[in-house]
Amino acid sequence: MLVASWTVAAQELNRKFYEEAESFRKSMPAGLQQRQCDAIRKAIDGNTELLDSVRKSRNGVPQLPDGILAKMVAPNLCLFCPEKPASSQRPLLLYLHGGCWAFGSINSCAAYCASVALSGDCCVAAIDYRLAPENPYPAALEDAREAFLWLKENASRLGCDSLRISVGGDSAGGNLAVAMALIPEITPQIKSLILHYPVTKVYADNSESWKKYGEGYGLDADLMEISNRAYASDVTFPYVSVAHASAGQLSGLPPTMIISAGRDILCCQGEEFARQLRDAGVRVSRYEFSSAVHLFITVPGQPSAFAEAVRLSAGFLNRH
């Protein structure tokens, strides 16, 4: 068993993490998270006008690195692959964006997906899964499952290795990645899991990080709580709160990498989940960017944390 509980040691990199995170925090529009809370709350009550506006504002088209091809291979799947020819079939990562199950799209995670594909000489498929509260659990999980099975069946014609399909996600997307990996028909088919600050408990856990970073660090407690309410009613079900999965359920999971932001409401959840996986016999690598805050995967503003996450992701994919 390999368990790496790691805090970025390089002083210069950690300094960049902190400086960029502080600049990012200061740049966040005042009242943004409260507006998002209000949007989800109104949508729960049946009025999605404000939520639609928030979604549109977060759906800008990102600039992708040179050397990447992005192609819609299914109505809700975009495949990112290097332009250069491959000498063999490439490994494939199915990636699930974050956004509290209520926001986000392929555009949200496109920069990360393209960067990993380019850096790791692999392919990354991003999915537009159905969003809550209009489509609560299990809609997003069902979409993820169907996407995985479709990719498995079509991997060869896409230039990918059907035996090397990994699954990843950030925040709510990380939750969905683990939940899908717990589905018995899917579990043995996943090569590895890549999780960025995953939600493992779909309720207020009142952990140290929850209390310390619950406001002003990229994901406020109020927003997390209303999002949890929008997503699911039975919050202790293992396919919802994956931290409630039994050791037996967890034991079948593939090698897993967890990258956490140190100053993040979800930091303790990631740390605890890594211990659960270790205790269940799963090979786990955990990295903690001690000065970073939430959102560095999907929202520009913390380029050093983003780049380090891409580097670690590409390396992990190519080792498994």
N, C-alpha and C positions, 0 to 999 in steps of 0.2 A: 504494500500500500504506500502510495506517495501522497503526502499531505504537505503542501507548502502554504504556510500562513505568512504572507510577505507584505512588508511595508516598504515603499520605494526608498531605497537607501541612498541613492545618488543625491547629494545635497543640491546640486544645480537643477536637476530635474524636479525635485520636490519644491524648490523655490519657484520654478516656472508654474508648477501646478497651483501653488498658492496665489501667485500674482495674477494669473489668468482667471482663477476662480473668483478672486475678489473683484476684478474688473467685470467679470460676467455678472456677479451678484448686483453690482452697482448699476449695471446697464439694464437690468430687468425692469420693465415698466411698472410703475406703482399701481397697485390694485389688480394686476393681471391675474394672479391666482384666485383672488376673490371673484373676479369676473368669470373665470372658468368654473368655479364652484357654483355660482349662480346659474350658469348655462346648463350644467348637468342637473342641478336641482329642478329647474324649469322643465327640462326634457323628461325627467322622471315623472313629472306631473302632466306630460303630454305636449308641451310647447317646445319644439326643437329649434325655433328661429335663432335664438342667441347661440345655441350650440353649433348650428350650421355655420354661423358667422365665425365662431372661434376656429372651427375645423378649417374653414377656407383660409383664414389668416395664417394657419400653421402648415399650409400645404404648398409652400413655394417650391419651385423647381430648383434643385441644387445644381451647382457646377461640379461636374464629374472630372476626375483626372484623365489626362490624355492616355490613350492606349487601351481604353475599355469600350466594349460594346454592350449596350443595354437594349434588351429586346423583350417585348411582351410575348411570352410563350403560351400563356393561357389568359383568360379574361381577368384574373386577379393575381397573376404571377409575372414578375419581371426578372429576367435572368441577366446577371452581370458577368461577363467573361472577358479575359484579356484578348486583344485583337490578334496578337501573335499566335501562330499555329502551335498546337500542343503536340508533344512527342508521344503522349499516351492520354488515355481518358483522365480527366481531371477530377479531384475530389469536389464534392458539392456541399454547400451549406445552405440549409433553408433557414431564413432569418425572419423573425417576428418583431415588428417595431413596437416601441413603447408608446405611452400616451394614456395611461389610466384606463385602458380598455374603451375609452370614449373619444380619443383624438388620434391623430396620426394616419399615415398612409405609406405607400412605397416611397414617396418623396422624402418622408421623414428620415428614413434610414439609408437612402440611396448613396450618400457620400461614404458612409461606413462600408456598405456592401461593395461598392466599386473599389474602394481602397484595399479592402481585404482580398478581393479577387485579383487585383493587380499585384499586390505585395506577395500573396501566397501562390500565384499562378494556379488559381482554382476558380470555380464558379460559385456564385452566390445568388440564390433565388429569394426575392422579397415578396411577401404576400400582402394584399389588401384584404384583411379579414373583416367580417362584419363587426360593427361597433355597438357598444352599449350607450344608453339604456334601451334604445330601440330593439337591440338584439342582445339580450343578456345571456349569461351562461346557459347552455353550452355552445352557442352559435360560433364564437371565435374559435373555440377548441375543435369543433367539427370542421371548420374551414381549414384549420391547420392540419388536421388529420388527413383530409381529402387531398390537400396540396402535397403532403409527404408521399402518400400512396401514388399520386399522379407522377411525381418526380421519380419515384422508384421505378415505375413502369416505363417512363420515357427517358430515363437517364442516358442511355447509350446514344440515342439519336441526337441528344443535346451535347454530346461530347463529354459526358460525365460518367464516373464509375458508380454503378448502382450499388456497389458494396461499400462505398465510402461516402455515405450521406450523413452529415452531421446536422444538428439543429441548434439554433441559438436565438437570443432575444435580449432586449434590455427592458428593465422595469416590469411593466405588465406583460410585455412580450417574453421576458425571461420566465415569468410565471407560466405562460402558455407553453413554452418550450418544455419545461419540466413536466407539466400536466400531460402533454402529448406523449412524452417518453414513458409515462406511467401506464399508458394503455397497453395491455398485454400483447396485442397483435403488432404494435409498433416497437415496443421495447427492444427486442433482439435485432431490429433492423437499423437502429441508430448507432453510428460509429462513435460519436462523441457529442457532448453538450458544451456550448459556450454561452455563459450567462453574465450579463452586465447588470449590476445592482438589481437583482431579481426581487419581485414581490413574492414572498413565500407564505405570508399570513395576510389574508384579506380582511383584516380588522386592525384596530389600534392595538399594537402589542405592548405599548408603554415601556419599551426598552430604553436604555440609556440614550441611544442615538435618536430614537423617536422623540424623546423629550427635549434633547439638546438641540436638534436640528429641525424641529417641526415648523419653523417659519423662517423664510428668507434664504434658504439654501437650495432652491431649485424645485423642491417638492414639499409643499406645506401639508401639515397634518390634516387640516380641514379639507383640502382637495383630495387627499388620499382617502379619507373616510367617506366622502360623498361618492367618490368613484367606486369604492368597494360596494357601497349600497346599490349603485347603478348596475354593477356587474353581476352580483349573485346574492341570493338570500341565505342559502345554507353555507355559511362561511367556514365551517369546520370540515366540509367534505374534502377528501384528499385531492380531488381533481380541481378544486378551487384553491384552498389553502394547502399547498403541496407540503408544507412543513408538518401537516397532520398525516402524511403517508406513513405507513408502518415500515419498520426496518426490512421486513420481507419484501414490500413493494419497492423500496429504494434499492435493495441489494442487486436488482437486475439492471440498474442504470449503467450507462457506459462511462468511460473516463470523462470527467467534468472539470471545466475551468470556470471559476467565479471571479469576476473583477468587480471590486466595490469602490465606491467613493467614500473616503474616510469621513467627510463632513456631509453626511446624507442620512435622512430619516430611516433608510433601509439598510444601513451598514450592519447593524446587529443581526438583522434577519439573515443576511448573507453569511455572516460569520457562524451563526448558529446552524444554518443549513449545511455548511461545509462540515461541521462536526457530525451532524446526523448522517451525512453520506459516508464519512470516514468510518463511523461506528457500524454502518451497514456493509462495509467492505468495498466501497466504491473508491476508485482512484481519483483523488481530488487535488487540483492546484488552485489555491486562492491567492489573489493579489489585491492589495489594498492601496489605492492611491490616496495617501493619508490627508492631503490638503485639497483634493478635488471635491467638487460638489456634484449633485445629481445633474443629469441631462447631457453629459459630455459626448455621448454617442450620437444623439439626434439633433441637438441644438448647437450651432456654431458659437464659439466663445471660449472654449478651453482646448486649444489646438494641441498642446503637449499631451494632455491626458488622452485625447482622441488618437493621436499618432501612436502612443504607447499601447493603447488598447488594440489598435490595428496590428501592430507588430506582434503582440502576444497572440492574438487570434490567428493570424496567418501561420505562425510557428506551431501553434497547438494543432491546427487542422492538418498540417503536413507531418506531424508526428503520430497521428492516429488514423 
